[in-house]
Amino acid sequence: MTRHIHFVLFLLSALLSACGGGGSSPYVPSTPVSCSLPLQYANGSSSGYFISTDTASVSRSLNACDFSQWVSATLRVCTDHPALSELSGQLQQSGSTVFSFQAINGTPQASSCLSNSGNATSLRSFTITPSNATSLSRLTGDWRVVLTDSAPDNNQSGYFIAWALDIQGLR
């Protein structure tokens, strides 16, 4: 009987050694993955919104992101406003601000904005990293962009046309 117990223990030890011993090395994410909310009208279907004091897009859901660690994100915001210096915004997830920006500081993009509603149509991108974003514990859930016009009554009104979000990470 003792021989059988020793043999079983020896066999289990050999099996564990052959497969790495069941060591305690932590998993290090290394496979690049990305998730996107493509450019879409701010109202979710066919147009944008007039920008007042605070104007929010409809919420969009990002549910299929399987990240162990997020690395960076690119937010693209399309507006038609004659004075970009008056516009600021927030990227929000489930009602909490993840990233704040000034429209004038975004990098101008050459790609289409879904529509050109006036002479001041502008597509701008913003790079988001863990160092310039508030804590982001999960990527799934509802996302939206809120724009604010700091001078809504100065006869320089505009429109929030569309937005997109691309997130890069590791799995």
C-alpha positions in Angstrom: 0.0 0.0 0.0 2.8 2.4 0.8 4.4 1.6 -2.5 1.2 2.6 -4.3 1.0 5.9 -2.5 4.7 6.7 -3.2 4.2 5.7 -6.9 1.1 8.0 -7.2 2.9 10.9 -5.6 5.9 10.3 -7.8 3.7 10.2 -10.9 1.9 13.5 -9.9 5.2 15.2 -9.3 6.5 14.1 -12.7 3.3 15.4 -14.4 3.5 18.8 -12.7 7.2 19.1 -13.5 6.5 18.3 -17.2 3.9 21.1 -17.5 5.9 23.8 -15.8 5.2 22.7 -12.2 2.1 24.9 -11.8 4.4 27.8 -11.0 3.2 31.1 -9.8 4.5 33.3 -12.6 1.9 36.1 -13.2 0.4 36.4 -16.7 1.9 39.4 -18.6 -0.5 40.7 -21.3 1.3 40.9 -24.6 -1.2 40.4 -27.5 -2.3 43.7 -29.0 -6.1 44.2 -29.3 -8.3 47.1 -30.2 -12.0 48.0 -29.9 -13.8 50.8 -31.7 -16.9 52.9 -31.7 -16.8 54.1 -35.3 -17.6 57.7 -36.4 -21.4 58.2 -35.8 -23.7 61.1 -35.7 -24.1 62.6 -32.2 -27.8 61.9 -32.1 -27.1 58.2 -32.9 -28.8 58.1 -36.3 -28.8 60.9 -38.8 -27.6 64.3 -37.5 -25.9 66.2 -34.8 -27.0 68.6 -32.2 -27.0 72.4 -31.8 -24.3 73.1 -29.1 -25.7 75.0 -26.1 -24.2 75.3 -22.7 -23.8 71.5 -22.3 -24.7 69.2 -25.2 -24.3 65.4 -24.9 -24.3 62.8 -27.6 -26.5 59.7 -27.2 -24.7 57.0 -25.2 -23.0 54.2 -27.2 -22.2 50.8 -25.8 -18.9 49.1 -26.0 -19.4 45.5 -24.8 -17.1 43.2 -26.7 -13.7 44.5 -25.5 -11.6 41.8 -24.0 -8.6 43.7 -22.6 -6.2 42.8 -19.7 -4.7 46.3 -19.9 -5.6 49.4 -22.0 -2.7 51.3 -23.5 -4.1 54.3 -25.3 -7.2 55.6 -27.0 -8.0 58.1 -29.8 -11.2 60.2 -29.5 -12.3 61.9 -32.7 -14.9 64.7 -32.5 -16.5 66.5 -35.4 -18.0 69.9 -34.9 -19.2 72.9 -37.0 -18.4 76.0 -34.9 -16.8 79.2 -36.0 -14.8 79.6 -32.7 -13.3 76.3 -31.6 -11.6 78.1 -28.7 -15.1 78.4 -27.1 -15.6 74.6 -27.1 -14.5 72.2 -24.4 -15.6 68.6 -23.9 -15.6 65.5 -21.9 -15.5 61.8 -22.8 -17.6 60.0 -20.2 -18.1 56.4 -19.4 -21.2 55.4 -17.5 -21.6 59.0 -16.4 -18.1 59.5 -15.1 -15.6 61.8 -16.9 -12.6 59.8 -18.3 -11.0 62.6 -20.3 -11.5 66.4 -20.6 -10.4 68.4 -23.7 -10.4 71.8 -25.4 -11.5 71.5 -29.0 -8.9 73.9 -30.2 -6.1 71.6 -28.9 -7.2 68.6 -31.0 -5.2 67.5 -34.0 -7.0 68.4 -37.2 -7.9 65.3 -39.3 -8.2 65.2 -43.1 -10.9 62.5 -43.1 -14.6 63.0 -43.6 -16.9 64.2 -40.9 -19.9 62.3 -42.2 -21.3 65.7 -43.4 -20.2 69.2 -44.0 -22.8 71.4 -42.5 -20.9 74.7 -42.8 -17.7 76.5 -43.4 -16.3 75.7 -40.0 -16.7 71.9 -40.0 -13.8 70.3 -38.2 -12.8 66.8 -37.3 -10.2 66.8 -34.5 -8.5 63.9 -32.7 -7.3 63.6 -29.1 -4.9 61.0 -27.8 -5.8 59.5 -24.4 -3.3 57.6 -22.3 -3.4 56.3 -18.7 -1.4 59.4 -17.7 -3.9 62.0 -19.0 -7.1 60.1 -18.2 -8.8 59.5 -14.9 -8.9 56.0 -13.6 -10.5 53.6 -16.0 -11.3 50.2 -14.3 -13.3 48.7 -17.2 -13.8 49.5 -20.9 -17.3 48.0 -21.4 -20.4 50.1 -20.8 -22.0 53.3 -22.1 -19.8 56.0 -23.5 -20.7 59.5 -24.6 -19.2 62.9 -25.4 -20.4 66.1 -23.8 -19.5 69.5 -25.4 -19.8 72.8 -23.8 -19.8 76.2 -25.5 -18.3 78.8 -23.1 -20.1 81.7 -24.9 -23.4 80.3 -26.2 -25.0 83.8 -26.5 -22.4 85.5 -28.7 -24.0 84.8 -32.1 -21.2 82.2 -32.9 -23.3 79.1 -32.5 -22.3 75.7 -33.8 -23.2 72.0 -34.1 -21.8 68.8 -32.5 -21.9 66.5 -35.6 -20.3 63.2 -34.7 -17.7 61.3 -32.6 -15.6 58.1 -32.6 -13.5 56.2 -30.1 -10.7 53.7 -30.8 -9.1 51.9 -27.8 -5.8 50.0 -28.0 -4.7 47.5 -25.4 -3.2 44.2 -24.5 -4.6 40.8 -23.7 
